Amino acid sequence: MDLLFLLNGSYEGIASAEALELLSSCGARPSVTFASGQLLAVSCAQVPADTLSRLALSHVVLSALGSVEAGKGELDPARLKAALPSGSFCVRVKKVDKDINAMAEERRLSDQIITATGATVNLATPDRHIIGIHVGGMVHTGLVVAGSPARDLQARKPQHRPFFHPSSLDPRLARALVNISGATSEVLDPFCGTGGILIEAGLMGLAPYGIDIEEKMVEGCRRNLAHYGVVGTVVLGDATDIGAAYGRSFESVVTDVPYGKSTVIGGQRDSLYASAFSEIRGHCRSRAVIVVPQSYDFVSLGFVEKYHFVIRVHKSLDRHIYVLVP
Ligand SMILES: C[S@@+](CC[C@H](N)C(=O)[O-])C[C@H]1O[C@@H](n2cnc3c(N)ncnc32)[C@H](O)[C@@H]1O
């Protein structure tokens, strides 16, 4: 299938990796056919819509109907007829990088679809939603196969959980990190805090496991998981001794380490990071996604670095996201 992803413009690199790693983890063997800013076009094997709905950093996912020059090109009528055999539709054109007359383009695409398929326009409750993404003078058009989970994610923001701590990650980012880990069965967060990462993992059907050194965090994390109906295991322990906490390895590790600012650090930051990262490498079979407040030489610990993203949080804090193979 040919898919189009409209990526979150604030996190294009992470959003693209999230989409590609999620497709890879479900065996869809994605290959990028086109990428420009917020648009990612991918050819891959069949993927269920509910898998695509897991994505946090794609606004929408489309099954491609064709790409045409804005104001001129014609979509292939046979492809339109196959995609819309009956029922009603509505077309929206989203402008990504340049101003065009979106309404005129929507009318042009609608006329082509009506002529090719005989389908009717229904703006209020259409059977199928079609979106054209305007980028670089082209309109890339497709049927909506998965929408954005943005509203649900909003409801899980740290301030809406029963146990709050300001160190918690935004659920969008937490979910994207879990997807980038490619986990298919379980996720360990050895610095779990309030459980932001574990909540997203659990809601996506993965078994969540947490460790935190503070009793109040462990209890708060358990309350938060229960609040969202997530069944997980959270233990009091030390990230520098995952063996003592669980006595086994995990498919994936996804974690946001203490930054040494507002969160408590057991021991000094540098030595904590060095011991915890070695311990993660020893207890992670497939992939580790680690968020740190500085660049870090994971290669010297024996990891292979797959991605490194940097997100500016504010003037004095950048988040470095490392995606690592142990
Ligand atoms: C940045 S917070 C994690 C935030 C988390 N992602 C969330 O959504 O709440 C770091 C957590 O690490 C815990 N911590 C600090 N040192 C630790 C250690 N040695 N072992 C395990 N947890 C530790 C802190 O208590 C804190 O809850």
The ligand as a Gaussian input file, in Angstrom:
#p B3LYP/6-31G(d) Opt

LIG

0 1
 C       12.568000      12.748000      34.721000
 S       11.760000      11.744000      35.922000
 C       10.868000      10.642000      34.908000
 C        9.662000      11.263000      34.345000
 C        8.762000      10.228000      33.746000
 N        9.092000      10.009000      32.342000
 C        7.318000      10.657000      33.900000
 O        6.571000      10.661000      32.906000
 O        6.920000      10.990000      35.018000
 C       12.989000      10.783000      36.622000
 C       12.579000       9.826000      37.751000
 O       13.739000       9.049000      38.080000
 C       13.691000       8.732000      39.460000
 N       15.056000       8.320000      39.876000
 C       16.126000       9.099000      40.224000
 N       17.216000       8.326000      40.471000
 C       16.825000       7.036000      40.272000
 C       17.484000       5.784000      40.351000
 N       18.776000       5.699000      40.684000
 N       16.779000       4.674000      40.038000
 C       15.479000       4.742000      39.695000
 N       14.786000       5.901000      39.636000
 C       15.458000       7.030000      39.908000
 C       13.152000       9.968000      40.105000
 O       12.573000       9.642000      41.366000
 C       12.124000      10.441000      39.053000
 O       10.854000       9.955000      39.371000

